[in-house]
Amino acid sequence: MGNVLTIAGRELRGYFGTPIAYVFLVIFVIMSGVMTFNLGNFFARGSADLSAFFVHVPWLMVVFIPAISMRLWAEERKSGTVELLMTLPVSAGEAVVGKWLASVGFIAVTLAATFTLWITVNILGNPDNGVIAVSYLASLGLAAMLLAVGSCISAFTKNQVVAFVIGVAASFIIVTSGTPIVLDAVSAIAPKFVVEAVASLSALTHFTGATQGFVALSSIVYVVSMIVFWLFATVVVLSARKAD
């Protein structure tokens, strides 16, 4: 565990050692504000809450999360430092979890930067802060899951652009598999149990339930299982590359 935390701390400091991290953070906060107050028709609805923000969070993450995860391993492979990392007295699993934790920590800081929206709605009205808190935790869980997916994709290539494009596509599929347009298409060619299975695998289905203040055990199991699976897949890919 000590090696994991050491790697995570080093990587997290690395994020804030470049201006790119601050640019990312500022853009995310600005886009969050635009989607909450402008696209979400905040004042026209006459309801002081963050429902509009959380409706758009999954779509923000479809683009922003791959922008973070693309550098997790692609940069290491391109520079050749992944081979050096693998010769250190740390296991591939420790390295993978450590770098993933650092990226989750960075996203946690980014989400925390949007707390000004939370403060604003409390000034303007009397929102359900319990639901907002759960929604923030659900957002972090969604980000952690997509970062695990992106980590595996990044381990396959030395090109960050390729990792980003594939990461966006994978994130989009994971998020949209539970939307009505997808489920309607599936229901036209498959039985009901298949439609229900597709919906249960959708990140959006689980996320929407959480943003309404209802956290099902199945949603927690889904997020944890996806994270474990994709981090394990990352370890397998890196170990295979090491053996080549």
C-alpha positions in Angstrom: 0.0 0.0 0.0 2.9 2.3 0.7 4.2 2.0 -2.9 0.7 2.8 -4.2 0.4 6.0 -2.1 4.0 7.0 -3.1 3.2 6.7 -6.8 -0.1 8.4 -6.4 1.4 11.3 -4.6 4.2 11.7 -7.1 1.7 11.6 -10.0 -0.7 14.0 -8.4 2.1 16.5 -7.8 3.0 16.0 -11.5 -0.5 17.0 -12.6 -0.2 20.4 -10.8 3.3 20.9 -12.0 2.1 21.8 -15.5 -0.2 24.6 -16.7 -2.3 22.1 -18.6 -3.9 20.9 -15.3 -5.0 24.5 -14.5 -6.3 25.1 -18.0 -8.3 21.9 -17.7 -9.7 22.8 -14.4 -10.7 26.3 -15.5 -12.4 25.1 -18.6 -14.3 22.4 -16.7 -15.6 24.9 -14.2 -16.6 27.4 -16.9 -18.4 24.7 -18.9 -20.1 23.5 -15.7 -21.4 27.0 -15.1 -22.6 27.4 -18.6 -24.5 24.1 -18.6 -26.0 24.9 -15.2 -27.2 28.4 -15.7 -27.5 28.8 -19.5 -28.2 25.4 -21.1 -30.0 24.3 -18.0 -32.4 27.3 -18.0 -31.6 27.8 -14.3 -33.5 31.1 -13.8 -36.4 30.2 -16.2 -37.1 27.0 -14.2 -37.3 29.0 -11.0 -35.8 26.1 -9.0 -32.6 26.6 -7.0 -30.9 23.2 -7.4 -28.0 21.6 -9.3 -30.1 19.1 -11.3 -29.2 20.8 -14.6 -25.5 20.5 -13.7 -25.7 16.8 -12.9 -27.7 16.1 -16.1 -24.8 17.4 -18.1 -21.9 15.9 -16.0 -21.8 12.6 -17.8 -21.5 14.3 -21.2 -18.7 16.6 -19.9 -16.8 13.5 -18.6 -17.2 11.7 -22.0 -14.7 14.3 -23.3 -12.8 15.5 -20.2 -11.9 12.1 -18.7 -10.2 10.7 -21.8 -8.2 14.0 -21.9 -6.8 13.0 -18.5 -6.5 9.3 -18.9 -4.8 9.4 -22.3 -1.5 10.4 -20.7 -1.5 7.7 -18.0 0.5 5.1 -19.9 0.8 6.4 -23.5 3.2 9.1 -22.4 5.2 6.6 -20.3 5.4 4.2 -23.3 6.4 6.9 -25.7 9.2 8.2 -23.5 10.3 4.7 -22.5 9.9 5.4 -18.8 7.4 2.6 -18.5 10.2 0.1 -18.8 12.1 1.9 -16.1 9.0 2.0 -13.9 8.6 -1.8 -14.3 12.2 -2.4 -13.1 11.6 -0.6 -9.8 10.7 -2.6 -6.7 6.9 -2.1 -7.3 4.5 -4.5 -9.0 2.6 -3.6 -12.1 -0.6 -3.6 -10.0 0.8 -1.1 -7.6 1.9 1.2 -10.5 -1.5 0.9 -12.2 -3.5 1.6 -9.0 -1.2 4.4 -8.0 -1.4 6.3 -11.2 -5.2 5.7 -11.3 -5.6 7.1 -7.8 -3.7 10.2 -8.8 -6.0 10.8 -11.7 -9.0 10.3 -9.5 -7.6 12.7 -7.0 -7.1 15.3 -9.7 -10.8 14.9 -10.8 -11.9 15.2 -7.2 -10.1 18.5 -7.0 -11.7 19.6 -10.3 -15.2 18.7 -9.0 -14.5 20.5 -5.7 -13.8 23.6 -7.7 -17.4 23.6 -8.8 -18.6 23.9 -5.2 -19.2 27.5 -6.0 -22.3 26.4 -7.8 -23.4 24.5 -4.7 -22.9 27.7 -2.6 -24.7 29.8 -5.2 -27.9 27.6 -5.2 -27.9 27.7 -1.4 -27.8 31.5 -1.5 -30.6 31.7 -4.0 -32.8 29.0 -2.5 -33.1 26.0 -0.3 -31.9 22.9 -2.3 -31.8 19.4 -1.0 -28.1 19.3 0.0 -28.2 15.6 0.7 -29.1 14.9 -2.9 -26.4 17.2 -4.1 -23.8 15.5 -1.9 -24.8 12.1 -3.2 -24.7 13.4 -6.8 -21.2 14.7 -6.3 -20.1 11.3 -5.0 -21.8 9.6 -8.0 -20.0 12.0 -10.3 -16.6 11.0 -8.7 -17.6 7.4 -9.0 -18.4 7.8 -12.7 -15.1 9.6 -13.3 -13.2 6.9 -11.4 -14.8 4.2 -13.6 -14.1 6.0 -16.9 -10.5 6.7 -15.8 -10.0 3.0 -15.2 -11.3 2.4 -18.8 -9.1 5.1 -20.1 -6.1 3.7 -18.3 -6.5 0.4 -20.1 -6.8 2.1 -23.4 -3.8 4.3 -22.8 -1.7 1.1 -22.0 -2.3 -0.1 -25.5 -0.7 2.8 -27.4 2.2 5.2 -27.3 0.1 7.9 -29.1 -1.9 10.1 -26.7 -4.2 11.3 -29.5 -5.2 7.8 -30.4 -5.7 7.0 -26.7 -8.0 10.1 -26.4 -10.1 9.3 -29.5 -10.6 5.7 -28.5 -11.3 6.8 -24.9 -14.0 9.2 -26.0 -15.6 6.5 -28.1 -15.5 4.0 -25.3 -16.8 6.5 -22.7 -19.6 7.5 -25.1 -20.7 3.9 -25.5 -20.6 3.2 -21.8 -22.7 6.3 -21.0 -25.2 6.1 -23.9 -26.0 2.4 -23.8 -28.9 3.2 -21.4 -30.4 6.1 -23.4 -33.9 5.6 -24.9 -32.7 5.8 -28.5 -30.3 2.9 -27.8 -32.7 0.8 -25.8 -35.4 1.3 -28.4 -33.1 0.1 -31.1 -32.1 -3.0 -29.0 -35.7 -3.7 -28.1 -36.6 -3.9 -31.8 -34.2 -6.8 -32.3 -33.8 -8.4 -28.9 -36.0 -9.8 -26.1 -36.8 -7.8 -23.0 -34.2 -9.4 -20.8 -31.5 -8.3 -23.2 -32.8 -4.8 -23.2 -32.8 -4.8 -19.4 -29.2 -6.2 -19.4 -28.0 -3.4 -21.7 -29.7 -0.8 -19.5 -28.1 -2.3 -16.4 -24.6 -2.0 -18.0 -25.2 1.7 -18.7 -23.3 4.2 -16.6 -26.0 6.7 -17.2 -28.7 4.4 -15.8 -26.9 4.1 -12.5 -25.8 7.7 -12.4 -29.3 9.1 -12.9 -30.6 7.0 -10.0 -27.9 8.4 -7.7 -28.6 12.0 -8.7 -32.2 11.5 -7.6 -30.9 10.6 -4.1 -31.3 6.9 -4.5 -28.1 4.8 -4.4 -28.8 1.1 -5.1 -26.4 -1.6 -4.0 -26.4 -2.8 -7.7 -25.0 0.6 -8.7 -22.1 0.4 -6.2 -21.3 -3.1 -7.3 -21.4 -2.0 -10.9 -18.9 0.9 -10.4 -16.6 -1.2 -8.2 -16.7 -4.2 -10.6 -16.0 -2.0 -13.7 -13.0 -0.3 -11.9 -11.5 -3.6 -10.8 -12.0 -5.2 -14.2 -10.4 -2.4 -16.2 -7.5 -1.8 -13.8 -6.8 -5.6 -13.9 -7.0 -5.4 -17.7 -4.4 -2.6 -17.6 -2.1 -4.7 -15.5 -2.5 -7.6 -18.0 -1.7 -5.3 -21.0 1.4 -3.8 -19.3 2.7 -7.2 -18.2 2.3 -8.5 -21.8 4.1 -5.5 -23.1 6.9 -6.0 -20.6 7.2 -9.7 -21.7 7.6 -8.7 -25.4 
